[in-house]
Amino acid sequence: MIEASLADDKAVDVTVINMTGKSTIADFMVIASGTSQRQIGAMADHLIVKLKKARLPKLSVEGRPRSDWVLIDASDVIVHLFRPEVRSFYNIEKMWGLELPEGATSTATL
């Protein structure tokens, strides 16, 4: 459902990380980019509505007012929505042993 919602909203460079056995905070992490703060805000809003309809026991959101980096904690799945330059700066894929999607360049070192 999360991937479908992001695809419907034209998310860019969607990455799904299986965190089973790597972390106890979630089973999956989804990382995606949007082209603007407005698009990221809309993606977050649409996804939150769908997750609430699915009646998840726990749903929390951080970063929505500014929409440079929105984090949605949906219990077993954590979703990060970034503007491309913010995603590149933080390069959270690197923490999990992955490379940034093609075309993105990291400006941070972890």
BAFI-3210 file (N, C-alpha, C; in Angstrom, 3 decimals, decimal comma, padded with zeros to 6 digits):
// residues 110
n [1|2|3|4|5|6|7|8|9|10|11|12|13|14|15|16|17|18|19|20|21|22|23|24|25|26|27|28|29|30|31|32|33|34|35|36|37|38|39|40|41|42|43|44|45|46|47|48|49|50|51|52|53|54|55|56|57|58|59|60|61|62|63|64|65|66|67|68|69|70|71|72|73|74|75|76|77|78|79|80|81|82|83|84|85|86|87|88|89|90|91|92|93|94|95|96|97|98|99|100|101|102|103|104|105|106|107|108|109|110]
n.u [000,817|001,941|004,048|002,496|000,942|002,960|003,915|001,631|001,654|003,834|006,443|010,009|012,876|012,366|013,165|013,227|013,958|014,658|014,486|014,429|015,849|017,972|017,323|015,302|013,426|011,711|010,243|010,515|011,943|011,118|012,254|011,992|011,975|010,768|009,896|009,552|008,775|006,054|005,089|006,118|004,769|002,138|002,358|002,897|000,529|-001,439|-000,563|-000,752|-003,531|-004,329|-003,004|-004,241|-006,826|-006,314|-006,170|-003,932|-002,182|-000,405|000,689|002,780|003,969|006,563|008,010|006,226|005,147|007,197|008,208|010,653|011,924|010,056|009,018|007,360|006,111|004,921|004,373|005,412|006,674|008,775|008,676|010,465|010,385|011,868|013,256|015,328|017,983|018,195|017,914|020,213|022,154|021,867|021,942|020,838|020,600|023,141|023,692|022,499|023,928|023,539|023,649|023,144|020,373|020,816|022,131|021,808|023,810|025,944|026,503|027,343|029,235|029,205]
n.v [-001,182|001,241|001,626|001,724|004,011|005,986|005,696|006,461|009,149|010,046|009,708|009,827|007,796|005,561|003,555|000,477|-000,950|-003,937|-004,565|-006,617|-008,507|-006,748|-004,561|-003,574|-001,631|-001,474|-003,405|-002,795|-000,145|002,645|004,769|007,766|010,289|013,590|016,179|018,717|020,771|021,013|018,784|016,704|017,177|016,677|013,973|012,864|013,572|012,147|009,513|009,270|009,447|007,053|005,167|005,595|004,782|002,091|001,426|001,340|000,477|002,292|005,432|007,939|011,197|013,237|016,375|017,374|020,084|021,631|020,029|019,235|016,980|014,391|012,180|009,215|007,148|004,094|001,908|-001,099|-000,238|002,307|005,404|007,598|010,706|012,806|015,961|016,031|017,132|017,199|014,524|013,549|014,859|013,761|011,013|008,453|005,879|004,847|004,149|001,704|000,124|000,524|002,020|005,400|006,158|005,998|008,902|010,544|012,393|012,146|014,477|014,281|012,762|009,801]
n.w [000,000|000,774|-001,089|-003,428|-002,978|-002,938|-005,552|-006,998|-006,369|-007,704|-006,596|-006,328|-006,910|-005,090|-002,387|-000,768|002,258|003,750|007,031|008,764|011,268|011,330|012,803|015,602|015,483|013,294|010,610|007,947|005,985|004,160|001,707|-000,006|-002,573|-003,273|-005,588|-004,649|-001,748|-001,570|-003,040|-001,457|000,943|000,074|-000,680|001,828|003,219|001,732|002,119|004,906|005,293|004,016|005,606|008,072|007,434|007,200|009,777|011,581|014,570|015,640|014,717|013,799|012,981|011,784|010,940|009,055|008,794|007,565|005,500|004,278|005,040|005,793|008,240|008,674|011,004|010,945|012,655|011,923|009,662|008,552|007,069|005,046|003,607|001,348|000,184|-002,696|-002,287|000,480|001,112|-000,108|001,417|004,044|003,532|004,426|003,522|003,473|006,113|006,317|004,678|001,973|-001,303|-002,422|-004,588|-008,165|-009,658|-007,496|-005,244|-002,510|000,098|002,573|005,206|006,998]
ca.u [000,000|002,820|004,703|001,475|000,604|004,078|003,921|000,516|002,033|005,047|007,666|011,225|013,924|011,822|014,004|012,650|015,004|014,172|015,266|014,246|017,126|018,954|016,877|014,032|012,518|010,736|010,565|010,894|012,115|010,887|012,850|011,600|012,167|009,791|010,579|009,357|008,150|004,621|004,853|006,399|003,644|000,977|002,616|002,737|-000,893|-002,150|-000,145|-001,300|-004,957|-004,434|-002,570|-005,293|-007,928|-005,880|-006,297|-002,694|-002,248|000,492|001,064|003,266|004,533|007,478|008,526|005,197|004,963|008,225|008,216|011,960|012,114|008,907|009,163|006,098|006,325|003,688|004,641|006,415|007,291|009,138|008,748|011,184|010,144|012,887|013,658|016,549|019,224|018,197|018,196|021,622|022,961|021,821|022,357|020,542|020,796|024,494|023,650|022,006|024,791|023,066|024,091|022,092|019,921|021,596|021,839|021,890|025,169|025,994|027,370|027,649|029,958|028,694]
ca.v [000,000|002,408|001,793|002,114|005,406|006,814|005,631|007,303|010,546|010,309|009,748|009,565|007,001|004,839|002,460|-000,280|-001,670|-004,967|-004,391|-007,794|-009,013|-005,663|-003,583|-003,884|-000,486|-001,689|-004,495|-002,198|001,287|003,106|006,085|008,287|011,718|014,367|017,255|019,996|020,660|020,835|017,395|015,867|017,361|015,977|012,531|012,528|013,660|011,024|008,274|009,272|009,109|005,622|004,396|005,702|003,915|000,718|001,289|000,944|000,755|003,398|006,236|009,253|011,942|014,332|017,162|017,707|021,505|022,163|019,086|018,959|015,572|013,939|010,824|008,622|005,894|003,311|000,680|-001,988|000,404|003,709|006,040|008,871|011,434|013,853|016,712|015,333|017,633|016,806|013,076|013,401|015,331|012,809|009,709|007,418|004,557|004,395|003,516|000,334|-000,580|000,705|003,210|006,308|005,832|006,584|010,293|011,296|012,449|012,445|015,586|014,032|011,547|009,278]
ca.w [000,000|000,858|-002,389|-004,404|-002,703|-003,397|-007,018|-007,455|-006,164|-008,499|-005,794|-007,094|-006,245|-003,937|-001,913|000,344|002,972|004,667|008,257|009,602|011,753|011,410|013,784|016,242|015,389|012,221|009,691|006,675|005,878|002,795|001,507|-001,316|-002,779|-004,012|-006,313|-003,956|-000,436|-001,798|-003,417|-000,289|001,852|-000,488|-000,558|003,247|003,554|001,108|002,772|006,264|005,177|003,702|006,772|009,088|006,992|007,461|011,234|012,248|016,000|015,993|013,566|014,192|011,850|012,123|009,821|008,076|008,486|006,653|004,378|003,666|005,401|006,582|008,729|009,093|011,718|010,825|013,408|011,336|008,503|008,719|005,755|004,980|002,367|001,306|-001,002|-003,135|-001,689|001,889|001,103|-000,449|002,541|005,159|002,984|005,413|002,928|003,809|007,438|006,162|003,740|000,602|-002,013|-002,853|-005,939|-009,258|-009,910|-006,243|-004,755|-001,086|000,524|003,988|005,541|008,272]
c.u [000,873|003,488|003,706|001,092|001,701|004,170|002,816|000,866|003,348|006,301|008,846|012,174|013,433|012,728|013,321|013,764|014,340|015,069|015,117|015,611|018,212|018,611|015,548|013,028|011,438|011,172|011,046|011,066|011,923|011,425|012,480|011,847|010,966|010,515|010,458|008,751|006,652|004,288|005,075|005,264|002,405|001,153|002,386|001,255|-001,675|-001,836|-000,734|-002,777|-005,125|-004,038|-003,614|-006,486|-007,599|-005,884|-005,049|-002,753|-001,417|000,863|001,522|004,007|005,404|007,864|007,496|005,077|005,973|008,352|009,526|012,283|010,949|009,146|007,795|006,416|004,996|003,899|005,752|007,131|007,564|009,338|009,459|010,891|011,038|012,798|015,003|017,830|019,316|018,506|019,672|022,518|023,013|022,193|022,086|020,638|022,149|024,534|023,267|022,766|024,340|023,661|022,886|021,628|020,755|021,175|021,890|023,334|025,179|026,938|027,766|028,491|029,459|029,814]
c.v [001,263|002,664|002,259|003,583|006,339|006,831|006,511|008,780|010,926|010,506|009,320|008,716|006,316|003,648|001,798|-001,110|-002,671|-004,921|-005,570|-008,352|-007,957|-004,666|-004,025|-002,740|-000,670|-002,878|-003,966|-000,701|001,638|004,523|006,535|009,785|012,300|015,538|018,610|019,739|020,393|019,383|016,465|015,971|016,615|014,465|012,083|012,532|012,480|009,711|008,170|008,899|007,612|004,752|004,444|004,829|002,447|000,415|000,740|001,320|001,966|004,133|007,594|009,874|013,068|015,068|017,621|019,216|022,054|021,326|019,036|017,477|015,196|012,486|010,356|007,268|005,162|001,930|-000,148|-001,406|001,864|004,285|007,379|009,483|012,671|014,716|016,114|015,823|017,275|015,311|012,826|013,800|014,296|011,394|008,562|006,006|003,969|003,699|002,049|-000,419|-000,488|001,965|004,108|005,897|006,569|008,018|011,154|011,279|012,859|013,601|015,400|012,794|011,076|008,658]
c.w [000,000|-000,488|-003,446|-004,222|-003,203|-004,917|-007,594|-007,374|-006,844|-007,656|-006,665|-006,251|-004,968|-003,627|-000,731|000,968|003,921|005,900|009,213|009,982|011,864|012,510|014,386|016,094|014,322|011,383|008,340|006,825|004,405|002,705|000,104|-001,363|-003,501|-004,637|-005,623|-002,578|-000,589|-002,144|-002,218|000,724|001,370|-000,385|000,880|003,624|003,001|001,817|004,187|006,241|004,927|004,896|007,888|008,725|007,231|008,960|011,908|013,722|016,420|014,715|014,078|013,015|012,386|010,846|008,811|007,803|007,471|005,386|003,586|003,848|006,298|006,955|009,208|009,719|011,738|011,439|012,779|010,129|008,849|007,325|005,890|003,619|002,380|000,053|-001,403|-002,457|-000,212|002,003|000,832|000,722|003,663|004,766|003,965|004,836|003,340|005,175|007,345|005,088|002,299|000,005|-002,269|-004,241|-006,983|-009,484|-008,657|-005,773|-003,293|-000,811|001,980|004,133|006,886|009,056]
res [m|i|e|a|s|l|a|d|d|k|a|v|d|v|t|v|i|n|m|t|g|k|s|t|i|a|d|f|m|v|i|a|s|g|t|s|q|r|q|i|g|a|m|a|d|h|l|i|v|k|l|k|k|a|r|l|p|k|l|s|v|e|g|r|p|r|s|d|w|v|l|i|d|a|s|d|v|i|v|h|l|f|r|p|e|v|r|s|f|y|n|i|e|k|m|w|g|l|e|l|p|e|g|a|t|s|t|a|t|l]
***
